[in-house]
């Protein structure tokens, strides 16, 4: 769902603010594209569905229900499959969320971002801290144990003490899942321009690292498992859908700008394709109406590219890459043969950043915090 009521100052996602949305037309196209791509992929069973955006909570529950009905009609959608909807606090009234629950949503991801009004203004968010708290309370009443919140850290002028206070406030408010993202100053956004011209200060790299370590320590002490670089869960409330990305499973992207990775049968047998749908909603709808889908780019991934993705994504999780999962992509060359011999990976193991054992290849607690600096060496070894 690519539409928003306003664009936040830090956002460079494929989002659109328009005077009016022809929701019936968008719904028809989402349904048709879902059916077409499911048919092309020959996928028989779906484990999870995720409504992202944009602001999907601006769509009507009827649109969500229609898409889920289309998915269930084209493939097996088990009764307990995880169905997540991203929501903004400003579009989460009790009746609205109850409508989404009735439509088939059973997990909510709320874009809180901050529990401080001054920080929310810097970010250009529509909601206040009070509205965020109310939205989370309402959501937890309707989706107990399955309400996730997003928080940003590393904001201009944000101190270590302020961040620690935000974390404590979040712990008093949250359910069993929290996603933490370091604010990235994306080129072309108003916030990046303010920092570039000196109107707002950017935090130092050392401060950002300290904030991240503080968050990890505080959340783990509160019973959360740090199961992925940016994600924390307790009581087993891990995101099934996001885990499927990190495990390099197949997924189908539906809607303007959506990405997908799935297998297609061609003349030479099965191949794994990376797909990106047309970005601009009106052009995307035109393409869906004429050909059943709006795929703008299709790339067949080589084995090397698939293994690079598996490595880059899999090491983001605390479980890492199991021997079984690696073998699914590379039956000829084992994980042990690739990274167990003398080389970069062995050195990283000796330095305490990586572990390669009977469970597979994964980062240590220290390594997970600096994954981006480890990956170039590992990718270099893989390419050799």
Secondary structure, 3 states (H helix, E strand, C coil): CCECCCCCCCCCCCCECCCCCCHHHHHHHHHHHHHHHHHHHCCCEEEEEEECCCCHHHCCHHHHHHHHHHHHHHCEEEEEEEEEEEECHHHCCHHHHHHHHHHCCCEEEEEEECCCHHHHHHHCCCCCHHHHHHHHHHHHHHCCCCEEEEEEECCCCCCHHHHHHHHHHHHHHCCCEEEEEECCCCCCCHHHHHHHCCCCCCCCHHHHHHHHHHHHHHHHHCCCEEEECCEEECCCCCCHHHHHHHCCCCECCCCCCCEEEEEEEECCEEEEEEEEECCCHHHHHHHHHHHCCCEEEEEECCHHHHHHHHHHHHCCECCCECHHHHHHHCCCCCHHHHHCCCCHHHHHHHCCCEEEECCEEEECHHHHHCHHHHHHHHHHHHHC
